[in-house]
C-alpha cells in the first residue's frame, strides 16, 4: 500500500479503469448477438432470454462477496483475477456455438468477472482519485471515472461484437477472442496498480460480510428507489427496442441491435461527462434530475413501441441511455458520500446488486406481453418512475451524511452492534 509521503500519480487510476473497461466489454458483447443465436443457432427466444440474464447469477455473488472481502483483504487480491475470469468466460462462449449449456457457463463466468470490477474496481478507482494519489481531483471524480469505464466497455463491447457478427465470418467466435486479448492486456497493466486498502484480519469474516451502511436512511430512502432504474433503462434500450422494430431492418438485425447499444451507452457516456454538474451534497438533486429524465424516457419508449418507427426507436434508445448515465453517476456519488472507508466496496456492491434488478425488466415485459402491449407497459413505467421521483423528493434534503455536512451519523459496524445489543 502506498504511503501518503510518496509523490502523487494523477493518472494511476487508469490502470484499474482499463481492467474495468475490458471486463465490461466482455459482459455486454453477448447482448447484440441474441438475434444471431436465434436465427443462426436455432435457440428459442426463451432460451436466449435466460442466457441474457444468466450472467446476473455470477454478478450478484461476486458483488456481495467481492466487495466486503476487498474491504478486508485489500483491492488487488480481489480484482486481479477478474480479467482472467473474463478471458475464461469469453473462451467458453467462443466454443459454445449453439450449445445452451456451454453458453450458460460462459455467461456466468463473465458475470463473476463483471461483479468483481463493479464492486472492487469502483472502490479502487475512487481511492486512486483522491489524496495521496491525486490531491487535486474534484469531488465525485472517482464515481464519474468508474461509471465512464463501465459504460465505455459496455458500449464498445456491444458495438464491436455486432459489427463482427454482421459483417465478418464466425460471428459467434471472433468477438469473444477479441475480448480475451483485450482482457489479457488489461490484466498485465492492472498488475502495476498500487494497493489502496491495507488488509486487516481482525474480527470475524462473517462480520465483514455485513454492510451496516446499507441501513443508512439516505441509502434506503434516496438511493434504493432509483437503483433498479439504472439497468432497467439500459436494458430497455438495447434488449427491447431492437426487438420491437426487428421486422423493419431485414438482414441488418444484428447490426441494428448493436447500433442501438452504441447509441444508448454512448448517450450514457456523454451525459456522465457533465453529470457531476447536477450533483449536490446538500440535496438529492442528482437523483431527482435522473428520475425526471427517466419519466421522459419511458414516455418516448411508449411512443416508439406504439408506432414501431425506426426513428422513434433510435430516439428512445438515446434518451434511455441519458437516463441510465445520470442514474448511475448520481447513485455512485451518493454511495461514496454515505460509505465509510471500511465498507466502501461493500456498499458499492449492494448498490450494483440493486441496479441489476432492472436487468430482468425485458423478461418481465415479455411475460406480460400476452396481456398488455409494450406501449402500455412503458406508459406504466413512466407512472412508476414519476412515483419514484415523488418519493425521493420527500427526503430531498434529509438524512444527509454527517461528513458531507448533514445531520445523519454514519452507520458503522460498532454502532450497528450497539443498536442490536440495546434492542435485545
HELIX and SHEET records of a PDB file:
HELIX    1   1 UNK A   13  UNK A   28  1                                  16    
HELIX    2   2 UNK A   31  UNK A   33  5                                   3    
HELIX    3   3 UNK A   34  UNK A   39  1                                   6    
HELIX    4   4 UNK A   45  UNK A   54  1                                  10    
HELIX    5   5 UNK A   56  UNK A   73  1                                  18    
HELIX    6   6 UNK A   75  UNK A   94  1                                  20    
HELIX    7   7 UNK A  100  UNK A  116  1                                  17    
HELIX    8   8 UNK A  117  UNK A  121  3                                   5    
HELIX    9   9 UNK A  122  UNK A  128  1                                   7    
HELIX   10  10 UNK A  141  UNK A  167  1                                  27    
HELIX   11  11 UNK A  174  UNK A  190  1                                  17    
HELIX   12  12 UNK A  205  UNK A  208  1                                   4    
HELIX   13  13 UNK A  212  UNK A  215  5                                   4    
HELIX   14  14 UNK A  217  UNK A  218  1                                   2    
HELIX   15  15 UNK A  219  UNK A  223  3                                   5    
HELIX   16  16 UNK A  224  UNK A  227  1                                   4    
HELIX   17  17 UNK A  229  UNK A  235  1                                   7    
HELIX   18  18 UNK A  236  UNK A  240  3                                   5    
HELIX   19  19 UNK A  241  UNK A  244  1                                   4    
HELIX   20  20 UNK A  246  UNK A  248  5                                   3    
HELIX   21  21 UNK A  250  UNK A  252  5                                   3    
HELIX   22  22 UNK A  253  UNK A  274  1                                  22    
HELIX   23  23 UNK A  275  UNK A  278  5                                   4    
HELIX   24  24 UNK A  285  UNK A  307  1                                  23    
HELIX   25  25 UNK A  310  UNK A  338  1                                  29    
HELIX   26  26 UNK A  344  UNK A  355  1                                  12    
HELIX   27  27 UNK A  356  UNK A  360  5                                   5    
HELIX   28  28 UNK A  361  UNK A  368  1                                   8    
HELIX   29  29 UNK A  374  UNK A  393  1                                  20    
HELIX   30  30 UNK A  402  UNK A  404  5                                   3    
HELIX   31  31 UNK A  413  UNK A  423  1                                  11    
END                                                                             
